[in-house]
């Protein structure tokens, strides 16, 4: 941002970080970045990058619960997962 603002000082940038759904129209926003597959929309959308995720577990946890073999293992109820997502998110 500092480089962008230095090159374009006439642009006023306000950065808001949130993990909830954002409605650009009703909230008066010009631009938003988000993770996941967007719902059908009349907005102009462009993929910028893939976002890799990392699965981590303590050795003691793996000893007690076992190592996951597939993504389905994580949602089977056998594992205790912490997820970063907003209410109503379509991701597991």
Secondary structure as GFF3:
##gff-version 3
##sequence-region A 1 92
A	DSSP	alpha_helix	2	7	.	.	.	ID=ss1
A	DSSP	alpha_helix	24	27	.	.	.	ID=ss2
A	DSSP	alpha_helix	59	65	.	.	.	ID=ss3
A	DSSP	alpha_helix	71	75	.	.	.	ID=ss4
###
